[in-house]
Amino acid sequence: MGSHLRRHDGDHLNCGVYTTVRVGELGYVSVGFPLPNANITATLIPSNIDGDAFILRTHEPQARAAGDYLIVADAETGRLNVLRIRGLREEIQVYVRDGALFADHRFYFARTNFLTLFYAMQRKAVTEAEPGKALELTRASVEAVGARGNPVRL
C-alpha cells in the first residue's frame, strides 16, 4: 500500500491511480494518491452539466460513497484504517473550448474554496495507424463508470 515513487534521477514522481467503482446503481470515479503507508482517495460521482460538459463531485446527497478518504495501514498488523475526511469537498469540471479540453479542479474545506487548479489539454497528433483511438478510450471509460446509473453521455 502507498509507496514513494522516484524517477531514475532521484526526483519524486507524483501520480494518481484512477479507477471506476460501482456501488449499487451508481458508478463512481475513484482516484488514489499514494503516501508513505497510506493513501488519500477521492471518490467522485459524475454528472452532465452545460450541454457537453460534465462535473465530478465528492459530495452529492444521493451518492453516499462519494467523498475524500484517508486510508492508513497499521504498521504492526497491516490492517487498513479508513477515515472519511468530513468538510473536504472536490469538484472537477471538464469541458471543451476551441478544440481543447479543460478541467477546473476546485477544493473546498468547510464550504470555502481554498484551491483551484486549472488544466488545459491539447489533442496530440495521431498517426495514420490510430485514428479514433481517443474516442474509443473515452467511450470505454464512460461505459466502465456505468453510465446506465448516472446521467453521463458522450
N, C-alpha and C positions, 0 to 999 in steps of 0.2 A: 504494500500500500504506500502511496506517496513516496516519491523519490526525488533526489536532487538530479536535475538534468544539466549536464555540462556539454558544451561543444568541445571539439578536439583541442581547441586553444585554451581551454580552462574557463572561458566565459560561461555565465549561466544562460540557459535557454528557457524562455517562458513558453509554456504550452498549455493547451486545454484539451481535454478528451471529450468529444461530442458524441452523444448517443441519443437514441429515441427510446421512450418508455411508454408503455400503455398501462393505465390504471383504470379498470372498469371500462367505460365507454370513451374515455378521453385519452388523447395522445399528447405527450409532452416532449420537449427537447431538454435534455439534461447535459450540463457542461461541468466537468470536474477539473479542478486546478490542484496539482499536487503540492503538498507541503511536507516537511520532514515528519514522518509518522502520522500524517493526517492528509486531509484534502478539504477543500471548500467546493461544494456542489451547488449550482444554481439549477433548479428545475423549473422550466418556463412553459407556459401554455400559449400556443399560437392562435391568433385570430386575424381576420382581414379587416383593414381599415382603408378609407380613402381610395376606393376603386381597386388599384392594383398593388397597393402597399399592404404590408402586414406588420403585426407587432407581437412580440413575445414578452410575457409578463410573469414575474414571480409571485404576483398577488392577484388573485381572481376568486371571488367568493365561491363560485361553483367548482373550482378546480382545487380541491383540498390538498393534493400532493404538490402543487406549485409552491416554491419557496426557496430560501437560501439555507444551506445546511453546513455545519462544521462536523466532519467525521474524523474522530481521533482513535488511533489504535493504542490500546493499553500495552505498555512496553513489556509487562510481565506475562500477561495472559494472551495477548494478541486479540483480545475481544474488541469489537468496534463499538464506540460510543457515538451516538448521533445526537446532535444538538441543533434544533431549528433556531435560526438567528431571527428572532422576532424584531420588528422595527426596521429591518433592512429590506428594501424592495429594489427590483431592477426592471427596466423596460428596454427592449431593443426594437426600435422601429426600423424596418427595412423597406427601401423604396428605390425606384429607378427614376433618374432625371437626366435628360440629354444623353441617353445611351449608357450612362454609368450607374453602377449600383452603389447605394449609400446605406449606412447604418448609423443611427444615433443611439448610443448606449447610455442610458441615464440611471444613476444610482441615487437612492433616497434613503435617508435614515430619519426616523421619527417624522416621516412625511415631508422632509426638507431635502431638496435636490442638492447634493454636495459634490457631485462629479458627473460630467457628461463627456463621453468620448465620441469623436466623430470619425467614421471610417469612410473612405471612398475607394472603390474598386473599379478598375478599367478592365474591359474584356481583353484577354490575352489572344494574340494572333493564333488562329487554329490552322493546322496543316491540312492539306487536302485529305489526308487519311482519317481525320477525326471530326468531320462535320457533325453538328448536332450533339456532341458529347456532353456539353454543359447542360443543355435542356434535358437530356436523358438522365443525368445525375440529379438534377433538380427534381424531376418527376419522381425518381426513385426515393429521394429524401422525403418528399411530401407524402408518398404512399407509406413509407416506413413510419411516419408520425401517426398515420391512421386518420387521414383527413375525413373519413366517414364520421367520426365522432366530433370533429372540430370543423368550424366553418373556414377551412383553408383551401384555396384553389389557386391554380396557375392561370 
